[in-house]
Amino acid sequence: MRVDYVFNKSNITICIVAICLLANHIATAQKHQAEIDSLEKVLTTLPQDTNRVNTLIKLCRVLQSSSTKKVLEVANEAVVVAQNIDFGKGEGKAYVYIGYYYHRLGNSPQAIEYLLKALSIFERIHDNQQIAVCNNNVGIIYLSQDDTKAALTHFKKALAAWSNQGYKSGVARALSNIADVYEIEKRDSLALDYYNQSLKLNEEIKDKAAVSNDLTSIGDIYFRSKDYERAHYYQQKALQLAIETESVYLQPSIYISISKLRLVQNRPQEAMMAAELGLKAARAIDFKRDIADSYYQLAKAYEALKNYPMAYTFQSLYVVLNDSIKSSEGRSNIERIKSSFELKKKELELKALDHELTAKILRRNSFIAACLALLIIGGFIFKRQRAIMKKKLDSKRQLLDFYTQNLREKSEMIDKVNLELETLKTRSFDEDPEIDKFNKILHSAILTDDDWENFKKAFEEVYPRFFAKIRYHYPDITVSELRLSALIKLKLSLKESASMLGISPESIKKSRYRLKKKFDLPEKETLEDFINKITFLKAAS
């Protein structure tokens, strides 16, 4: 009587779980479809911009769990739009989803090609988060090719990058993947350590689906080590979270693990029920390996229950499907060898490109360094030349000042002599023709031809082509007017100019008036202002 009660109670419990599972699958499918419909509706309103690319990428993420084939179509559209608007980050993310698509098809070379394209873009735009994602995904592909060494290298790169960024979800993901490598290599103690690190982080960030995955893996390790109590504890927690988070891809393997544990614990009824739930979950996602494993567990459970017809049925189903998978795996092994070769080829190509890029960067840096060195040397030479030119110009200015001062002193001396002559004339009652003659000689000798040539030479050393520029624009200008222009440039007063030219200040005023008229200057513009602009006038070639 008690046995029947336990059996009925177990049946009721499993039926409730089965109903919940079915309802969960329906709800999940409806939720995904609603999200897909919503995103597709939004896309009809979006132009060819970054928002469209980001929405297409969101759609790729949702489609992964329901319509894998459509992922390629949507991701390719995202690539085209991103390229047209030069949106590197969007293009890179689209390539990642294309890589996922080919990986699921088992086409590792194509998967790695698109992931490397994505990695190249993310490195160019310095997106460290996506660089880590790509390294992690490349590691997953190597792991699928049983190249645990290469997989571990890329997972550790991802771990280092995510650790530097403080991105806990990424760190947990990389830790879990590293644990997968050690589990495949049968290094269970290391695998358990990394799974526990991942579990702790995932619990901290409340990623329940990831926690469920870690719990399942830990439970499997304890099952292999025959610690059934701990295995049961982790399996139950994993299943609860997988159902709660609607993680349809995790559920089949959890049910199969529970079925195995119940069999070794001599609880075949519960093993059978768990295997049936695993079969339903595996069929829902059409995962043939889990379907075959569920058939095998059902055959073993019915055999333990002494229901040999059912055991035979499921054993036959298992054999047929397993043979099909093995045949497929045989072909896959050939493809895997080919893929591994192609993968290595891609790696060598990537290394060659990396070396080429490094060489280009080195050449560019060398060129920049040479240019900088030339600029520094050029700057030094320019500074030195400027200093030398300044020194020369100062010397020329001093020479000009010397000639000007010399002429001033000469003019002052002549003025004094003239004054003495005038005094003598006033004291003398008779006209003395010798005095008048001497006075004329003095006035004519104030600025001799030699004085003028020396002065002119010194002046043009400081103000190059000054006279040539005036002559070019005013061909009818006289030598006297050129001399007056030079004295105006030197900012000499009327009296100083008059003394140097041997004429009266009044004559200087008249000469200045005629000169202003010759230059055709407006009333408001002074001779000083105009002559200062002479430097900027075009000279005769």
KOLLODREN-580259 format. One line per 3 residues: number of its first residue (from 1); their letters; for each residue x, y, z negated of C-alpha. Coordinates in nm, 3 decimals, decimal comma. Layout:
<sites>
NUM> a> X:Y:Z | ...;
</sites>
This chain:
<sites>
1> mrv> 0,000:0,000:0,000 | 0,281:0,238:-0,092 | 0,472:0,149:0,229;
4> dyv> 0,168:0,241:0,442 | 0,135:0,570:0,256 | 0,498:0,660:0,321;
7> fnk> 0,465:0,558:0,686 | 0,147:0,765:0,733 | 0,301:1,061:0,553;
10> sni> 0,608:1,039:0,778 | 0,385:1,018:1,088 | 0,188:1,324:0,981;
13> tic> 0,508:1,524:0,913 | 0,660:1,435:1,249 | 0,336:1,508:1,434;
16> iva> 0,322:1,850:1,271 | 0,683:1,916:1,378 | 0,604:1,794:1,733;
19> icl> 0,301:2,025:1,753 | 0,514:2,313:1,620 | 0,785:2,235:1,876;
22> lan> 0,536:2,227:2,163 | 0,379:2,551:2,046 | 0,728:2,698:2,010;
25> hia> 0,822:2,603:2,369 | 0,500:2,754:2,503 | 0,544:3,072:2,298;
28> taq> 0,909:3,104:2,403 | 0,824:3,055:2,773 | 0,546:3,312:2,748;
31> khq> 0,773:3,558:2,570 | 1,049:3,523:2,830 | 0,802:3,557:3,117;
34> aei> 0,649:3,868:2,959 | 0,997:4,021:2,924 | 1,084:3,932:3,285;
37> dsl> 0,754:4,083:3,411 | 0,817:4,399:3,207 | 1,171:4,447:3,342;
40> ekv> 1,063:4,378:3,702 | 0,786:4,637:3,666 | 1,036:4,893:3,535;
43> ltt> 1,265:4,822:3,832 | 0,994:4,925:4,081 | 1,011:5,278:3,937;
46> lpq> 1,388:5,320:3,912 | 1,610:5,486:4,176 | 1,956:5,364:4,276;
49> dtn> 2,131:5,484:3,958 | 2,302:5,356:3,642 | 1,963:5,294:3,475;
52> rvn> 1,872:5,054:3,755 | 2,204:4,869:3,722 | 2,163:4,838:3,343;
55> tli> 1,806:4,712:3,382 | 1,915:4,452:3,641 | 2,182:4,332:3,397;
58> klc> 1,921:4,302:3,119 | 1,708:4,097:3,358 | 2,007:3,868:3,426;
61> rvl> 2,040:3,805:3,053 | 1,671:3,708:3,017 | 1,668:3,498:3,335;
64> qss> 1,960:3,286:3,210 | 1,728:3,089:2,983 | 1,447:3,040:3,235;
67> stk> 1,540:3,090:3,602 | 1,911:3,038:3,660 | 1,885:3,059:4,042;
70> kvl> 1,733:3,405:4,029 | 2,027:3,530:3,819 | 2,253:3,526:4,128;
73> eva> 2,008:3,733:4,334 | 1,959:3,994:4,059 | 2,332:4,011:3,974;
76> nea> 2,425:4,060:4,342 | 2,181:4,351:4,367 | 2,339:4,503:4,055;
79> vvv> 2,685:4,473:4,219 | 2,571:4,652:4,537 | 2,402:4,939:4,350;
82> aqn> 2,696:4,976:4,107 | 2,947:4,991:4,396 | 2,740:5,252:4,581;
85> idf> 2,732:5,484:4,276 | 3,086:5,398:4,157 | 2,963:5,252:3,826;
88> gkg> 3,256:5,027:3,730 | 3,118:4,899:3,401 | 2,791:4,790:3,564;
91> egk> 2,974:4,619:3,851 | 3,195:4,431:3,605 | 2,900:4,310:3,394;
94> ayv> 2,720:4,190:3,708 | 3,030:3,989:3,807 | 3,027:3,829:3,460;
97> yig> 2,671:3,701:3,516 | 2,766:3,570:3,861 | 3,055:3,391:3,689;
100> yyy> 2,807:3,240:3,439 | 2,589:3,124:3,729 | 2,871:2,939:3,908;
103> hrl> 2,996:2,793:3,580 | 2,654:2,638:3,517 | 2,664:2,491:3,867;
106> gns> 2,999:2,336:3,779 | 3,183:2,549:4,035 | 3,475:2,654:3,816;
109> pqa> 3,691:2,819:4,089 | 3,404:3,048:4,190 | 3,325:3,118:3,825;
112> iey> 3,686:3,212:3,747 | 3,707:3,426:4,063 | 3,416:3,646:3,954;
115> llk> 3,529:3,661:3,594 | 3,875:3,774:3,708 | 3,710:4,040:3,926;
118> als> 3,522:4,158:3,619 | 3,840:4,147:3,408 | 4,026:4,358:3,666;
121> ife> 3,753:4,626:3,658 | 3,734:4,634:3,278 | 4,113:4,665:3,252;
124> rih> 4,104:4,954:3,502 | 3,842:5,144:3,298 | 4,000:5,037:2,964;
127> dnq> 3,684:4,867:2,834 | 3,843:4,652:2,560 | 3,513:4,497:2,453;
130> qia> 3,443:4,356:2,799 | 3,808:4,252:2,842 | 3,761:4,033:2,533;
133> vcn> 3,431:3,895:2,672 | 3,602:3,797:2,999 | 3,893:3,627:2,820;
136> nnv> 3,643:3,433:2,609 | 3,448:3,322:2,917 | 3,764:3,222:3,105;
139> gii> 3,851:3,009:2,801 | 3,509:2,839:2,821 | 3,574:2,748:3,186;
142> yls> 3,916:2,602:3,103 | 3,754:2,402:2,824 | 3,502:2,261:3,073;
145> qdd> 3,803:2,148:3,279 | 3,950:1,974:2,968 | 4,243:2,218:2,975;
148> tka> 4,240:2,278:2,599 | 4,579:2,450:2,597 | 4,475:2,721:2,847;
151> alt> 4,133:2,750:2,680 | 4,295:2,805:2,339 | 4,523:3,076:2,483;
154> hfk> 4,228:3,276:2,620 | 4,013:3,224:2,309 | 4,298:3,358:2,093;
157> kal> 4,332:3,662:2,322 | 3,960:3,727:2,279 | 3,989:3,677:1,903;
160> aaw> 4,276:3,927:1,878 | 4,092:4,187:2,088 | 3,766:4,156:1,894;
163> snq> 3,952:4,160:1,561 | 4,124:4,487:1,659 | 3,786:4,636:1,749;
166> gyk> 3,626:4,514:1,427 | 3,354:4,343:1,635 | 3,235:4,070:1,399;
169> sgv> 2,998:3,896:1,641 | 3,281:3,858:1,894 | 3,525:3,739:1,627;
172> ara> 3,274:3,474:1,516 | 3,220:3,363:1,876 | 3,595:3,326:1,938;
175> lsn> 3,645:3,139:1,608 | 3,368:2,894:1,701 | 3,521:2,836:2,045;
178> iad> 3,865:2,775:1,895 | 3,699:2,523:1,660 | 3,546:2,350:1,967;
181> vye> 3,898:2,307:2,110 | 4,028:2,152:1,787 | 3,721:1,925:1,765;
184> iek> 3,783:1,794:2,119 | 4,147:1,736:2,023 | 4,018:1,541:1,714;
187> rds> 4,183:1,783:1,474 | 3,877:1,787:1,249 | 4,027:1,966:0,949;
190> lal> 4,134:2,262:1,167 | 3,801:2,257:1,351 | 3,610:2,259:1,020;
193> dyy> 3,815:2,554:0,895 | 3,740:2,762:1,207 | 3,370:2,663:1,209;
196> nqs> 3,340:2,775:0,846 | 3,508:3,110:0,926 | 3,264:3,157:1,215;
199> lkl> 2,969:3,053:0,998 | 3,059:3,302:0,726 | 3,076:3,591:0,976;
202> nee> 2,754:3,491:1,155 | 2,570:3,473:0,822 | 2,710:3,816:0,734;
205> ikd> 2,580:3,971:1,058 | 2,257:3,766:1,040 | 2,296:3,598:1,382;
208> kaa> 2,071:3,300:1,309 | 2,113:3,126:1,647 | 2,493:3,135:1,610;
211> vsn> 2,462:3,015:1,249 | 2,250:2,721:1,373 | 2,517:2,629:1,629;
214> dlt> 2,795:2,639:1,365 | 2,587:2,432:1,122 | 2,526:2,167:1,389;
217> sig> 2,898:2,141:1,467 | 2,989:2,118:1,096 | 2,720:1,852:1,046;
220> diy> 2,866:1,646:1,334 | 3,214:1,657:1,177 | 3,078:1,538:0,842;
223> frs> 2,880:1,264:1,021 | 3,198:1,134:1,188 | 3,375:1,134:0,851;
226> kdy> 3,075:0,941:0,707 | 2,982:1,214:0,459 | 2,612:1,159:0,534;
229> era> 2,478:1,372:0,253 | 2,655:1,683:0,378 | 2,576:1,595:0,741;
232> hyy> 2,203:1,578:0,651 | 2,220:1,913:0,469 | 2,379:2,096:0,766;
235> qqk> 2,152:1,929:1,025 | 1,834:2,032:0,844 | 1,950:2,393:0,807;
238> alq> 2,056:2,401:1,174 | 1,718:2,269:1,292 | 1,523:2,515:1,080;
241> lai> 1,715:2,811:1,226 | 1,702:2,676:1,585 | 1,320:2,656:1,565;
244> ete> 1,297:2,995:1,392 | 1,513:3,166:1,657 | 1,355:2,977:1,950;
247> svy> 1,700:2,847:2,053 | 1,573:2,585:2,300 | 1,923:2,486:2,412;
250> lqp> 2,032:2,397:2,057 | 1,732:2,188:1,955 | 1,783:1,865:2,162;
253> siy> 2,136:1,799:2,029 | 2,023:1,868:1,671 | 1,737:1,616:1,695;
256> isi> 1,975:1,356:1,845 | 2,224:1,414:1,559 | 1,940:1,372:1,304;
259> skl> 1,830:1,052:1,479 | 2,185:0,908:1,459 | 2,208:0,993:1,089;
262> rlv> 1,870:0,833:1,008 | 1,975:0,512:1,184 | 2,295:0,472:0,982;
265> qnr> 2,091:0,549:0,670 | 1,856:0,264:0,767 | 1,556:0,492:0,823;
268> pqe> 1,455:0,383:1,176 | 1,106:0,535:1,170 | 1,248:0,885:1,110;
271> amm> 1,523:0,813:1,363 | 1,260:0,727:1,626 | 1,053:1,040:1,554;
274> aae> 1,363:1,266:1,570 | 1,467:1,106:1,901 | 1,118:1,166:2,046;
277> lgl> 1,137:1,533:1,948 | 1,485:1,550:2,103 | 1,351:1,395:2,423;
280> kaa> 1,069:1,652:2,449 | 1,312:1,938:2,385 | 1,565:1,802:2,641;
283> rai> 1,296:1,754:2,907 | 1,174:2,108:2,850 | 1,513:2,244:2,960;
286> dfk> 1,588:1,955:3,199 | 1,919:1,874:3,029 | 1,990:1,523:3,156;
289> rdi> 2,274:1,437:2,916 | 2,048:1,505:2,616 | 1,760:1,318:2,784;
292> ads> 1,982:1,010:2,827 | 2,108:1,036:2,467 | 1,747:1,059:2,347;
295> yyq> 1,657:0,743:2,545 | 1,953:0,565:2,383 | 1,852:0,672:2,031;
298> lak> 1,489:0,567:2,094 | 1,607:0,224:2,214 | 1,818:0,183:1,899;
301> aye> 1,536:0,305:1,672 | 1,275:0,069:1,825 | 1,524:-0,215:1,804;
304> alk> 1,569:-0,143:1,430 | 1,187:-0,137:1,397 | 1,179:-0,475:1,577;
307> nyp> 0,964:-0,326:1,854 | 1,161:-0,498:2,128 | 0,933:-0,412:2,428;
310> may> 0,971:-0,039:2,355 | 1,341:-0,087:2,286 | 1,381:-0,260:2,625;
313> tfq> 1,185:0,017:2,802 | 1,400:0,297:2,664 | 1,721:0,098:2,707;
316> sly> 1,631:0,053:3,077 | 1,560:0,424:3,113 | 1,890:0,501:2,945;
319> vvl> 2,090:0,267:3,170 | 1,938:0,407:3,491 | 1,984:0,769:3,389;
322> nds> 2,328:0,710:3,236 | 2,447:0,532:3,553 | 2,320:0,826:3,755;
325> iks> 2,503:1,068:3,525 | 2,819:0,856:3,538 | 2,804:0,844:3,915;
328> seg> 2,756:1,216:3,913 | 3,037:1,248:3,659 | 3,260:1,037:3,886;
331> rsn> 3,198:1,279:4,167 | 3,237:1,561:3,918 | 3,576:1,422:3,814;
334> ier> 3,695:1,445:4,173 | 3,552:1,795:4,193 | 3,710:1,873:3,856;
337> iks> 4,056:1,772:3,983 | 3,998:1,987:4,288 | 3,865:2,268:4,069;
340> sfe> 4,166:2,243:3,839 | 4,395:2,276:4,139 | 4,198:2,577:4,264;
343> lkk> 4,197:2,721:3,912 | 4,574:2,694:3,884 | 4,602:2,849:4,228;
346> kel> 4,386:3,142:4,115 | 4,602:3,180:3,804 | 4,919:3,191:4,015;
349> elk> 4,759:3,448:4,246 | 4,659:3,653:3,943 | 5,013:3,635:3,803;
352> ald> 5,153:3,742:4,141 | 4,913:4,035:4,149 | 5,006:4,120:3,792;
355> hel> 5,377:4,119:3,881 | 5,307:4,333:4,186 | 5,103:4,575:3,975;
358> tak> 5,379:4,587:3,714 | 5,635:4,660:3,987 | 5,412:4,935:4,128;
361> ilr> 5,372:5,088:3,782 | 5,748:5,068:3,730 | 5,811:5,237:4,067;
364> rns> 5,551:5,501:3,989 | 5,699:5,567:3,644 | 6,050:5,586:3,792;
367> fia> 5,927:5,835:4,052 | 5,755:6,042:3,782 | 6,069:6,031:3,566;
370> acl> 6,283:6,141:3,864 | 6,038:6,423:3,943 | 6,044:6,535:3,581;
373> all> 6,424:6,526:3,579 | 6,433:6,732:3,900 | 6,183:6,977:3,756;
376> iig> 6,391:7,013:3,440 | 6,712:7,060:3,641 | 6,530:7,291:3,883;
379> gfi> 6,391:7,489:3,591 | 6,735:7,516:3,437 | 6,887:7,629:3,769;
382> fkr> 6,602:7,875:3,826 | 6,644:8,015:3,476 | 7,018:8,046:3,526;
385> qra> 6,977:8,205:3,870 | 6,722:8,443:3,727 | 6,963:8,540:3,451;
388> imk> 7,241:8,592:3,706 | 7,010:8,798:3,930 | 6,900:9,004:3,631;
391> kkl> 7,262:9,064:3,538 | 7,342:9,168:3,896 | 7,036:9,393:3,911;
394> dsk> 7,132:9,554:3,581 | 7,480:9,612:3,720 | 7,333:9,769:4,034;
397> rql> 7,102:9,985:3,825 | 7,402:10,104:3,624 | 7,584:10,188:3,948;
400> ldf> 7,281:10,379:4,076 | 7,251:10,561:3,744 | 7,622:10,645:3,769;
403> ytq> 7,584:10,798:4,116 | 7,269:10,980:4,015 | 7,434:11,116:3,700;
406> nlr> 7,743:11,209:3,899 | 7,529:11,407:4,144 | 7,344:11,569:3,855;
409> eks> 7,671:11,678:3,695 | 7,800:11,802:4,027 | 7,478:11,997:4,078;
412> emi> 7,501:12,147:3,729 | 7,860:12,249:3,786 | 7,770:12,414:4,117;
415> dkv> 7,479:12,590:3,948 | 7,721:12,733:3,694 | 7,960:12,848:3,968;
418> nle> 7,669:13,004:4,154 | 7,568:13,185:3,839 | 7,922:13,322:3,801;
421> let> 7,924:13,432:4,165 | 7,595:13,610:4,122 | 7,738:13,787:3,817;
424> lkt> 8,042:13,899:4,017 | 7,817:14,024:4,294 | 7,617:14,238:4,052;
427> rsf> 7,935:14,385:3,904 | 8,083:14,464:4,244 | 7,961:14,781:4,413;
430> ded> 8,066:14,671:4,758 | 7,952:14,361:4,943 | 8,220:14,098:4,940;
433> pei> 8,181:13,870:5,245 | 8,421:13,618:5,089 | 8,184:13,564:4,795;
436> dkf> 7,887:13,495:5,028 | 8,097:13,259:5,236 | 8,210:13,068:4,928;
439> nki> 7,849:13,044:4,805 | 7,734:12,889:5,134 | 8,013:12,634:5,122;
442> lhs> 7,911:12,534:4,771 | 7,547:12,484:4,865 | 7,631:12,280:5,172;
445> ail> 7,856:12,052:4,971 | 7,614:11,954:4,696 | 7,514:11,624:4,869;
448> tdd> 7,779:11,542:5,124 | 7,751:11,262:5,381 | 7,984:11,046:5,172;
451> dwe> 7,781:11,117:4,859 | 7,462:11,029:5,041 | 7,603:10,704:5,182;
454> nfk> 7,731:10,594:4,841 | 7,407:10,694:4,675 | 7,201:10,524:4,946;
457> kaf> 7,399:10,201:4,914 | 7,357:10,190:4,535 | 6,988:10,280:4,567;
460> eev> 6,913:9,999:4,816 | 7,090:9,745:4,598 | 6,819:9,815:4,338;
463> ypr> 6,530:9,883:4,578 | 6,604:9,666:4,885 | 6,484:9,792:5,228;
466> ffa> 6,320:10,097:5,071 | 6,428:10,329:5,349 | 6,361:10,071:5,622;
469> kir> 6,003:10,025:5,501 | 5,935:10,400:5,509 | 6,090:10,434:5,855;
472> yhy> 5,887:10,135:5,981 | 5,556:10,291:5,879 | 5,658:10,656:5,936;
475> pdi> 5,908:10,664:6,228 | 5,916:11,046:6,248 | 6,038:11,094:5,889;
478> tvs> 6,354:11,303:5,854 | 6,673:11,231:5,660 | 6,591:11,515:5,417;
481> elr> 6,246:11,364:5,356 | 6,403:11,020:5,297 | 6,637:11,173:5,041;
484> lsa> 6,346:11,347:4,867 | 6,151:11,017:4,864 | 6,446:10,845:4,695;
487> lik> 6,469:11,120:4,430 | 6,092:11,090:4,367 | 6,136:10,712:4,326;
490> lkl> 6,400:10,785:4,061 | 6,146:11,011:3,886 | 6,372:11,319:3,895;
493> slk> 6,215:11,654:3,806 | 6,172:11,942:4,053 | 6,471:12,120:3,907;
496> esa> 6,690:11,807:3,918 | 6,587:11,734:4,276 | 6,646:12,095:4,376;
499> sml> 6,993:12,093:4,221 | 7,090:11,767:4,389 | 6,966:11,877:4,732;
502> gis> 7,110:12,231:4,695 | 6,776:12,408:4,741 | 6,539:12,595:4,514;
505> pes> 6,258:12,430:4,313 | 6,010:12,624:4,527 | 6,156:12,466:4,840;
508> ikk> 6,119:12,124:4,676 | 5,749:12,195:4,615 | 5,698:12,286:4,982;
511> sry> 5,892:11,976:5,094 | 5,678:11,756:4,867 | 5,362:11,909:5,013;
514> rlk> 5,479:11,843:5,371 | 5,583:11,489:5,277 | 5,241:11,414:5,122;
517> kkf> 5,077:11,540:5,440 | 5,305:11,325:5,654 | 5,212:11,019:5,446;
520> dlp> 4,846:11,115:5,496 | 4,767:11,076:5,127 | 4,428:11,165:4,979;
523> eke> 4,418:11,458:4,741 | 4,387:11,245:4,429 | 4,685:11,021:4,509;
526> tle> 5,026:11,147:4,402 | 5,355:11,106:4,587 | 5,491:10,919:4,284;
529> dfi> 5,211:10,658:4,299 | 5,244:10,611:4,674 | 5,624:10,582:4,675;
532> nki> 5,604:10,324:4,395 | 5,388:10,114:4,629 | 5,650:10,127:4,905;
535> tfl> 5,796:9,801:4,769 | 5,481:9,614:4,870 | 5,470:9,752:5,225;
538> kaa> 5,579:9,542:5,521 | 5,923:9,627:5,658 | 6,056:9,594:6,010;
541> s> 6,178:9,241:6,084;
</sites>
